[in-house]
Amino acid sequence: MIKGIYDVAVVVSNAKRSSKWYTSKLGFKVVESMGHWITVAPKSAKKGASLIHLCEGKLEPGNTGIGMWADDIDKTYKQLSKNGVAFTQKPIDKGWGKYAMFKDPDRNVFWLFEG
């Protein structure tokens, strides 16, 4: 099942500039930087701690920008589907990680990452 919050998106105008602000002003560290995907966290954050995803531009309609962790995404997908959770994206591996997406009754979309 879901074991924690992975990341929360913060919409920014320039992700690289924002990552410099988070690191120089707040003392954060860049955890990942792959094109548009830049995540930051406090330097003291341990592996598996929640991250801030610096999302350049704007989020798609309905996208909350909130990601959650699951140990076994296929098993979690099956269990949540059985519980009546509506998925907008079945588990898929895009090479950078396996994820799925689901929505709540108000059509807010959440990400589910395997990790």
N, C-alpha and C positions, 0 to 999 in steps of 0.2 A: 504494500500500500504506500501511500504518500508518506515520506519521512521528514520533509522539511521544505522551507522556502529556498529556492536556488538563487533567483535574482529578481530584482525589481527594476523596470526600465524607467529612466529619467530622460525625457525628451530634451535634447540640447541642439543648439544651432551648429556647433562645430565640435565633434567628439574628441579630436586630438587636442584642441585648445582646452576643452573641459577636463580632459584627463590630466593635463598639466596643472590646472587649477586644483583639482582634487589631491594631486600628489604634492604640490608645493605649498598650498595653503592649509590643507587638512592633514597632511602627512600620510595619505593613503598610498597604496602601491597598485600598480597596474597588474592585474591577474592574467588577463588575456588581451591581446590586441591583434585582430585578424580582420583587416579592412574596416567594415562598418561595425564590427563586433569588438567593442572595448568594454572591459569590466574592471571595476576598481573595488577595493576593500581596505579597511584599516590594516596597517602593517602587522598588527598583532593578531589578525584574523587567522584562524586555523583552517586547514583544508576542510572543505565542506561547509564553511560558513557562508552566510548569505552575501551576495554581491550586488553592486549597483551596475546596471547595464546602461552605458551612456549611448542612448539611441538618437542618432543624428536625424533630424527632420521631424517626422510625426509618425505616430502609431496608426496602423490601419484601423478603420472603424470596428469597434467591439474588442480590439486587442487591449487587454489590461496591462500588458508588459510585465506580468508576474509569472515567473516560472517556479515549478516545484520539482523536488527530487523523488525518485522511486528506485528501489534496488533492482527490481525486475519489471521493466515497463510493459512487457507482454502480459505478464500475470496481473499487474495492476490494471491494465486496459480491460482485460477480461472481467475482473472483479467489479470495476467501476461501471462497465457496460451492463453487467448483470444487475447492478444497483440502480440502473436507469439513467446513468450519466450519458449525455449526448456528446459524442466526439465529432469535431470538425476535421480532424486529421488522425487517421489510424497510425499506430507506431511505424516510424520510418527512420532509416539510417541514411543521412545525407553525406556521410564520410567524416564530418566533424562531430558527430554524435547522434544518438538515437533519441527521438522525441515523438510526442503525440500532442494533440491540442483538444481541449474540451470546453464546453460552455455551460454556464449556470442558467437558471430560469430566465434571467434578464438579458441573455445573449452576450454576457461578458465572457471573453475567451481567455483561457489560461493555458500555459505551456506545461508539459510534463516531460522532464528529462530523465534519462537513465544514468545512474551514477552511484 
